[in-house]
Amino acid sequence: MIITTRNAIHALLASKSHHIEGLSTEDAISLILTASKYKDTKENRALARAIVKVLGNLPLALAQAAGYILIHQCLSTYLMLFQQSAERLLAARQSELPYDYPSSVAAAIQMSLDQLPIRALNILCLFAHLDSTSIPHAIIFRAAEREFRRVEWTEEDDLHTQTLGQAEALMEIFCVDGHWSDVDFNDLVTCCLQYSLLRLTTQGGFKFYSMHISCAVVPTSQGGYGAGPSTRPTHCPPSWFLVHI
């Protein structure tokens, strides 16, 4: 079994451990240019090198940056945007981040989160409370088909008013027109995929979503993405989300 951690204390518990460095500078530059589909020119490599230096050669931060640059075509202005995001993030929630959580990763992720529509943010927030390595599309679809009103060992007529309100909140997030739409849901997921906030895999004809654990730190520590209540699930504390799926 292999366990990865940034916590040096936890690493001491292993009988044998290895310290893994970030990418080499040249590999990191190539990652940014390739993933953002910029030409490998001397000028672009100089811009990418400056980004790599600030992000600390961390693969997750680099992947987030490349996804953002790809969508907004902003290789030359990315660092300016990143600095603005980092300053806002550190001022608002530095104390809420784990002590070993790189601020460069948090700022890069926050830049992407800031570009998502509210419903996509809410979906990511809820996904953060599931198994981040394997979230079956089927459980979301099936729960939405029954309007999130099924609770184990409880008949629908016996559901509490609060439970029904929670189901309605989930319907607002996943079924904007009052019914499930694969097209609508796929559009929201595509936003997350473009920014490397989610990954999509298929196995045996079934779809599964996954998110890097670092992308789940902010919502699980604060209950929602973003700096204000308008970016959080409406009446939707994620702690009870699991009851409805």
Secondary structure, DSSP 8 states (H G I E B T S, - for coil): -----S-HHHHTTSSS--------HHHHHHHHHHHHT----HHHHHHHHHHHHHHTT-HHHHHHHHHHHHHHT-TTTHHHHHHHHHHHHHHHHGGGS-TTS-HHHHHHHHHHHTTS-HHHHHHHHHHTTS-TT-EEHHHHHHHHHTTT--BTTB-GGG--HHHHHHHHHHHHHH-TTSS--HHHHHHHHHHHHHTTS-EEEEETTEEEEE--GGGGHHHHHHSSSSSSGGGS-TT--GGGGGGG-
